[in-house]
Amino acid sequence: MSIHAEKSARLGIFLPLMVASVGFVQSRSKFCLAYGFAGTFNLGKLGDISRVSDPIDRAADRATALKILLKSFLLAALATVVVYVLPF
C-alpha cells in the first residue's frame, strides 16, 4: 500500500511525534517536564503542588527537564527523518 504523500507534507508529523516522545521520555525518566521547569513537585494528593525551595535543587530539576526536552526533540526528529525518507 502506498500513500503518495508529498515529502514536504511528511514533515508535519514532527509535532505529533514530539508530543508523543515527550510523554514517552517523561514516563521512562519518571520526571514531569512541566513540574521541572516550574520548580514545583507533587508527592501527595492530586493537586497538592509544592515549590522546590532549594535553588540548587530547582536548577537540577530544570536541567533534567531540559534534558528530557532535548531527548524528546532528538527522538521526534529521528522518527520524522524516517517518515520523510521512507517511500510511502
N, C-alpha and C positions, 0 to 999 in steps of 0.2 A: 504494500500500500504506500502511496506517495501523496504528500500534501501539496507539493509545489509552492511552498511559501517563499516569498521574496526574502533574500538574505537580510535585507535591512529590517524587515518586519520581525525576523527572528531575534533581533536584539531586544525586542520588547519583553522577552522572557526574563530579562535580568531582574527587574523589580520584584516579580513574584518569587523568583529564586532567592533573592536577597532576604525577603521576609521569611521564607521557609528556612534558610540557612541560619538566620539569627535565632529562630526558635530551636533549631537543632543544636547549634553550638551552645546556647544557654542551657539546654537540658543536659548536655554532656558535661558542661562545666559546673552545673548546679549553682549558677550565679545569675542574678537578674541584671540585665543590661541597664534598664531604666533606674532601678534602685542604686546601682553602682554610680551612674552619672549624677543622680540626685543627692547622693550622700546619705541615703536612708537604708533601713532594713526592717524586716518583719519576721520575727521569730515566735510571735504569739498568735493571738486570734486574728482572723482575717480582718484586714482594715486597721490593725494596730501597728501603725508605722512610726518608727523612731528614727531620730537623726543620729548619724555617726558623729560622736563628739570629738574624737581624737583626729587632728588634722593629718597625721601620718597615715592612720587607717583609712581616712577619707581619700587621700591621694592614692593609696594602694588599691582601693576599690575602683577609683576612676581609671587607673592604669589597667586593671583587669577588665573593666567594661570596654575600654579602648581596644584591648587585645581581642575580645570577643567580636567587636565590630570589624576589626581588620580580618580576622579569620573568616567571618561570615562573608565579607566582601570578596575575599580570595576564592572561597568556595563557590559563591554565586557567579563570579567572573569565569572560573574554570568550567562550570556547568554551562554557562552561556556560550563559551567558545565551542564546546562540544556540540551544542544545538546548532550553532552557526555553521560549523564545518560539515557536519553530517549531511549526506544527501537525502533530504526528505522529499 
